[in-house]
Amino acid sequence: MNRSDALKTPSGVLENRRELAYRALANGTMLLPAAAIQYQSRDGERRYHPDRELFYLTGVTEPGSVAVLSGSESTFILFVRDKDPSAELWSGPRLGPELAADRFQPDECYPLSELGDRLPLLLQRSDRLYWRLGRGGEVEPHITAALARTHLKGSRTGSGPRGVVDPGEVLDKLRMTKDAHELTLIKHAVEMTIEGHKVGAGKIAHGVGEWEIEAAINAAFRCAGGGGPGYGTIVGSGVNACVLHYVDNDDLIAKDSLVLVDAGAEYGLYNADVTRTYPSGGRFTQPQREIYELVDTARRAAIDFVAPGVSIAEVHDAATQILVDGLVGLRVLEGDPAELISEGEHKLFYPHQTSHWLGLDVHDPGDYARDGKSQILEPGMVVTVEPGLYFRPGQPKTPDAFEGIGIRIEDDVVVTAEGREVLTASLPSESSEVERLIKA
């Protein structure tokens, strides 16, 4: 499957997603605009990144599009830009209403220029409008005008939306559980990511620029047919590994330092998210090995907890318990591990959660807890498992031997009916195997 084919979601899959959305909408109407075009500076356009919610329900990836989905009528109305030869000379061909109707199979398709006139009627039978405030771009004035008109007439006719609700109230829950098509794309992204990591690891050495590793990894993603990195590739050597979202990648790799690589390919708009930490000289020093193997033990323990019926909090707790026990054993922390966790003492060295949802967004939407209860894992959910320890220079309670060490190990895991599938299992994480990747 090439990149363009990966963006074509089967019509039956989209129809099923919309049917679930219609049921959740009830008498509401959802309006989903395309993502805005981003500019690097002045009129220099960046590569376009389609809105994930619009794509999820419709398959639409063209700028300037707006989808209107009615729960009461189970209809999908699409508005797209008209053909414009002058604009298309600079930015490429537009589908126009006729081709868009053929490709995306809406119930009706109109030029975007007609949105303002048609929207009040489309909202007339709705009791709520699902629309993300502040994200409408050039469409937003049409929406606010339509709301004003329906509000004015609604007081006399009893029609029109009486409230605005974030679309995430419907879509976040749907997107948390991946269908078979989504899992196929995520697995492709993971395969590309694993190869990219291996290419990058093979170039790690004393005196090499972090940017060179980044370039090699990102090139591998594109050469494999992916859309490139799903997020800013992190190559943090030495103390840079202690910065959780370090993306400058502008230092030279020092002798006997650690190199934390957090990189994931995007394929068909779906993402992988993988981290490994490598020794620049091909072998961990003793202090590095002690911390590395502690983190890897926590990773394995957390993965073992991933299963249907288990809460996402339990996965985090499993990793945290191993890390705190190990920090006490290494005399980094002193006291009863349960009390240390309760008091948050471990957050000096482990400040983030163990998992996040993964899919169309690298940090996919969905609640981790609601009404005080942690989200329960279900088959089809995809999560990361990424424990880490970071000993920032000058940080309290950091032994001299560990100062400057930053280690994170991250895998992508899908919840199955039987338990779990570690999608990234073929990328080594055991310390001796990681060393061999560098020696190669």
VOSE-924292 format. One record per residue (C-alpha): x, y, z; residue number from 1. Coordinates in steps of 0.1 Angstrom, whole numbers. Layout:
N
SITE      x      y      z  num
SITE      X      Y      Z  NUM
...
***
This chain:
440
SITE      x      y      z  num
SITE      0      0      0    1
SITE     15     33    -11    2
SITE     11     66      8    3
SITE    -18     79    -13    4
SITE    -37     46    -10    5
SITE    -32     47     28    6
SITE    -52     79     29    7
SITE    -82     62     13    8
SITE   -103     48     41    9
SITE   -128     21     28   10
SITE   -163     35     24   11
SITE   -178      8     46   12
SITE   -155     17     74   13
SITE   -164     54     72   14
SITE   -202     46     70   15
SITE   -199     25    102   16
SITE   -181     53    120   17
SITE   -207     78    110   18
SITE   -235     56    120   19
SITE   -220     54    155   20
SITE   -216     91    155   21
SITE   -252     97    144   22
SITE   -265     76    173   23
SITE   -244     96    198   24
SITE   -254    129    183   25
SITE   -292    121    187   26
SITE   -308    154    177   27
SITE   -276    173    175   28
SITE   -256    184    145   29
SITE   -218    182    142   30
SITE   -198    206    122   31
SITE   -162    197    113   32
SITE   -140    222     94   33
SITE   -108    213     77   34
SITE    -75    223     94   35
SITE    -62    257     85   36
SITE    -33    260     61   37
SITE     -1    268     81   38
SITE     26    292     70   39
SITE     63    291     80   40
SITE     67    328     73   41
SITE     48    353     51   42
SITE     33    333     22   43
SITE     55    302     26   44
SITE     31    273     31   45
SITE     40    243     53   46
SITE     30    208     42   47
SITE     -7    205     49   48
SITE    -18    184     79   49
SITE    -54    174     76   50
SITE    -78    177    105   51
SITE    -80    143    122   52
SITE   -116    144    133   53
SITE   -128    154     98   54
SITE   -107    126     83   55
SITE   -119    100    108   56
SITE   -156    105     99   57
SITE   -154    114     62   58
SITE   -120    106     48   59
SITE   -117    142     36   60
SITE    -82    156     35   61
SITE    -86    188     13   62
SITE    -82    222     29   63
SITE   -113    245     30   64
SITE   -137    216     34   65
SITE   -166    215     60   66
SITE   -186    185     69   67
SITE   -221    189     85   68
SITE   -234    157    101   69
SITE   -270    155    114   70
SITE   -278    130    141   71
SITE   -316    133    137   72
SITE   -315    127     99   73
SITE   -284    106     97   74
SITE   -270    127     69   75
SITE   -235    138     59   76
SITE   -234    172     40   77
SITE   -201    183     25   78
SITE   -189    217     15   79
SITE   -157    221     -6   80
SITE   -138    248    -24   81
SITE   -148    255    -60   82
SITE   -124    248    -88   83
SITE   -100    278    -93   84
SITE    -74    274   -121   85
SITE    -54    304   -108   86
SITE    -51    292    -73   87
SITE    -45    256    -84   88
SITE    -15    268   -104   89
SITE      2    276    -71   90
SITE    -12    250    -47   91
SITE    -23    221    -68   92
SITE    -56    208    -80   93
SITE    -89    211    -61   94
SITE   -115    184    -63   95
SITE   -145    208    -65   96
SITE   -180    197    -55   97
SITE   -185    172    -84   98
SITE   -154    151    -78   99
SITE   -156    155    -40  100
SITE   -192    140    -41  101
SITE   -179    111    -61  102
SITE   -149    104    -39  103
SITE   -163    109     -4  104
SITE   -200     99    -11  105
SITE   -218    125     11  106
SITE   -255    127      9  107
SITE   -252    162     -6  108
SITE   -222    183    -17  109
SITE   -220    220    -22  110
SITE   -195    248    -29  111
SITE   -181    263      2  112
SITE   -194    297     -9  113
SITE   -229    284     -1  114
SITE   -222    274     35  115
SITE   -234    307     50  116
SITE   -268    305     32  117
SITE   -274    268     38  118
SITE   -262    265     74  119
SITE   -291    280     93  120
SITE   -315    256     76  121
SITE   -292    226     84  122
SITE   -292    236    120  123
SITE   -329    243    123  124
SITE   -338    208    136  125
SITE   -309    205    160  126
SITE   -310    209    197  127
SITE   -272    212    200  128
SITE   -243    221    178  129
SITE   -211    201    181  130
SITE   -184    225    171  131
SITE   -150    234    186  132
SITE   -150    270    195  133
SITE   -121    291    181  134
SITE   -111    265    156  135
SITE   -134    274    127  136
SITE   -110    298    109  137
SITE   -126    315     79  138
SITE   -157    294     85  139
SITE   -163    307    120  140
SITE   -182    339    111  141
SITE   -207    317     91  142
SITE   -212    295    122  143
SITE   -217    324    146  144
SITE   -241    341    122  145
SITE   -261    309    118  146
SITE   -263    304    155  147
SITE   -275    340    160  148
SITE   -302    335    133  149
SITE   -314    302    147  150
SITE   -314    316    183  151
SITE   -335    346    171  152
SITE   -361    324    154  153
SITE   -358    295    178  154
SITE   -374    315    206  155
SITE   -406    317    186  156
SITE   -405    283    168  157
SITE   -388    261    194  158
SITE   -362    251    168  159
SITE   -325    254    165  160
SITE   -296    246    187  161
SITE   -296    258    223  162
SITE   -260    249    232  163
SITE   -226    244    217  164
SITE   -207    212    226  165
SITE   -171    201    219  166
SITE   -171    174    192  167
SITE   -148    154    215  168
SITE   -178    145    236  169
SITE   -188    122    208  170
SITE   -156    115    189  171
SITE   -131    109    217  172
SITE   -147     78    229  173
SITE   -152     64    194  174
SITE   -116     71    185  175
SITE   -102     53    216  176
SITE   -111     19    201  177
SITE    -94     12    168  178
SITE   -110     -8    140  179
SITE    -92    -33    119  180
SITE    -83     -8     92  181
SITE    -68     16    118  182
SITE    -47    -12    134  183
SITE    -33    -21     99  184
SITE    -21     15     94  185
SITE     -7     18    129  186
SITE     12    -15    124  187
SITE     27     -1     91  188
SITE     37     30    109  189
SITE     54      9    136  190
SITE     73    -12    111  191
SITE     87     20     94  192
SITE     96     33    129  193
SITE    115      2    139  194
SITE    136      4    107  195
SITE    141     41    112  196
SITE    154     35    147  197
SITE    178      8    135  198
SITE    191     31    108  199
SITE    196     59    134  200
SITE    212     36    160  201
SITE    237     24    134  202
SITE    250     60    130  203
SITE    254     68    167  204
SITE    290     74    176  205
SITE    312     98    195  206
SITE    315    132    176  207
SITE    284    126    154  208
SITE    258    154    155  209
SITE    224    148    170  210
SITE    210    163    138  211
SITE    227    136    117  212
SITE    208    109    136  213
SITE    176    129    132  214
SITE    181    133     95  215
SITE    189     96     90  216
SITE    157     85    109  217
SITE    134    109     92  218
SITE    148    100     58  219
SITE    142     63     66  220
SITE    105     71     73  221
SITE    100     89     40  222
SITE    120     64     20  223
SITE     97     36     34  224
SITE     66     55     20  225
SITE     56     72     52  226
SITE     45    108     57  227
SITE     76    115     77  228
SITE     79    119    114  229
SITE     46    120    133  230
SITE     61    145    157  231
SITE     94    163    162  232
SITE    121    136    163  233
SITE    140    137    196  234
SITE    177    129    196  235
SITE    189    139    231  236
SITE    225    130    240  237
SITE    240    135    274  238
SITE    221    159    296  239
SITE    197    166    267  240
SITE    181    133    274  241
SITE    168    147    306  242
SITE    147    173    287  243
SITE    115    154    280  244
SITE    106    171    247  245
SITE    140    181    235  246
SITE    139    187    198  247
SITE    168    211    191  248
SITE    191    182    182  249
SITE    220    205    177  250
SITE    247    190    200  251
SITE    276    167    192  252
SITE    274    133    208  253
SITE    300    130    235  254
SITE    322     99    244  255
SITE    304     73    266  256
SITE    272     93    267  257
SITE    237     81    264  258
SITE    216     90    233  259
SITE    178     90    239  260
SITE    159     87    206  261
SITE    122     93    206  262
SITE    108     90    170  263
SITE     77     77    153  264
SITE     67     75    117  265
SITE     33     86    104  266
SITE     15     65     78  267
SITE    -19     71     64  268
SITE    -22     99     91  269
SITE    -17     72    118  270
SITE     13     73    141  271
SITE     39     52    159  272
SITE     57     65    190  273
SITE     88     47    201  274
SITE    118     55    223  275
SITE    150     37    229  276
SITE    182     49    247  277
SITE    216     39    233  278
SITE    251     41    246  279
SITE    272     62    223  280
SITE    303     40    226  281
SITE    285      7    222  282
SITE    285     -3    259  283
SITE    267     11    289  284
SITE    289     23    318  285
SITE    280      6    350  286
SITE    259     35    364  287
SITE    241     38    330  288
SITE    235      1    330  289
SITE    220      1    365  290
SITE    195     28    356  291
SITE    188     13    321  292
SITE    180    -21    334  293
SITE    158     -7    361  294
SITE    138     12    335  295
SITE    135    -18    313  296
SITE    123    -39    342  297
SITE     96    -13    348  298
SITE     87    -14    311  299
SITE     82    -51    311  300
SITE     61    -50    343  301
SITE     38    -23    329  302
SITE     33    -42    296  303
SITE     24    -73    316  304
SITE     -5    -54    331  305
SITE    -20    -43    297  306
SITE    -51    -64    293  307
SITE    -89    -59    290  308
SITE   -105    -50    323  309
SITE    -73    -34    337  310
SITE    -73      3    343  311
SITE    -48     26    327  312
SITE    -38     37    362  313
SITE    -28      2    371  314
SITE     -3      1    342  315
SITE     13     33    355  316
SITE     13     20    390  317
SITE     31    -12    380  318
SITE     59      8    364  319
SITE     61     33    393  320
SITE     64      5    419  321
SITE     94    -11    401  322
SITE    111     23    396  323
SITE    107     34    432  324
SITE    118      0    446  325
SITE    149      3    424  326
SITE    156     38    434  327
SITE    155     28    471  328
SITE    178     -1    463  329
SITE    202     23    446  330
SITE    200     46    476  331
SITE    187     75    455  332
SITE    155     76    476  333
SITE    152     66    513  334
SITE    121     53    530  335
SITE     92     30    525  336
SITE     84     28    488  337
SITE     46     30    493  338
SITE     50     62    513  339
SITE     75     77    488  340
SITE     49     71    460  341
SITE     21     85    481  342
SITE     42    117    488  343
SITE     52    119    451  344
SITE     90    118    459  345
SITE     96     97    428  346
SITE     84    125    405  347
SITE    118    142    409  348
SITE    131    114    386  349
SITE     99    101    370  350
SITE     77    132    363  351
SITE     54    118    335  352
SITE     28     91    331  353
SITE     36     57    317  354
SITE     11     57    289  355
SITE     -9     77    265  356
SITE    -34     68    237  357
SITE    -20     64    202  358
SITE    -36     67    168  359
SITE    -44     95    144  360
SITE    -28    118    169  361
SITE      4    109    186  362
SITE    -13    118    219  363
SITE    -47    105    208  364
SITE    -78    120    225  365
SITE    -98    102    252  366
SITE   -102    104    289  367
SITE    -77     87    312  368
SITE   -101     91    341  369
SITE   -137    104    346  370
SITE   -157    109    377  371
SITE   -127     99    397  372
SITE   -123     65    381  373
SITE    -94     55    358  374
SITE   -103     44    323  375
SITE   -106      6    318  376
SITE    -87     -9    289  377
SITE   -107    -26    262  378
SITE    -98    -46    231  379
SITE    -87    -23    202  380
SITE    -72      4    224  381
SITE    -36     13    215  382
SITE    -14     27    243  383
SITE     23     35    247  384
SITE     42     21    276  385
SITE     72     44    283  386
SITE     87     45    318  387
SITE    118     66    323  388
SITE    143     81    348  389
SITE    159    114    345  390
SITE    188    127    367  391
SITE    191    164    358  392
SITE    223    182    368  393
SITE    218    200    401  394
SITE    186    181    409  395
SITE    182    174    446  396
SITE    189    138    458  397
SITE    209    129    426  398
SITE    240    108    433  399
SITE    271    121    415  400
SITE    273     87    396  401
SITE    239     92    380  402
SITE    240    129    373  403
SITE    231    137    337  404
SITE    216    103    329  405
SITE    183    103    311  406
SITE    167     71    300  407
SITE    133     63    285  408
SITE    122     31    268  409
SITE     88     32    250  410
SITE     68      5    232  411
SITE     34      6    214  412
SITE      9    -19    226  413
SITE    -26    -29    214  414
SITE    -51    -44    238  415
SITE    -65    -77    225  416
SITE    -93    -99    237  417
SITE    -66   -123    251  418
SITE    -44    -96    266  419
SITE    -20    -76    245  420
SITE      2    -74    214  421
SITE     35    -55    216  422
SITE     37    -39    182  423
SITE     73    -28    187  424
SITE     86    -61    201  425
SITE    111    -66    172  426
SITE    130    -35    182  427
SITE    154    -47    209  428
SITE    153    -32    244  429
SITE    174    -56    264  430
SITE    207    -39    272  431
SITE    230    -63    255  432
SITE    209    -63    223  433
SITE    208    -25    223  434
SITE    246    -24    225  435
SITE    248    -47    195  436
SITE    227    -22    175  437
SITE    254      4    181  438
SITE    283    -19    174  439
SITE    267    -28    140  440
***
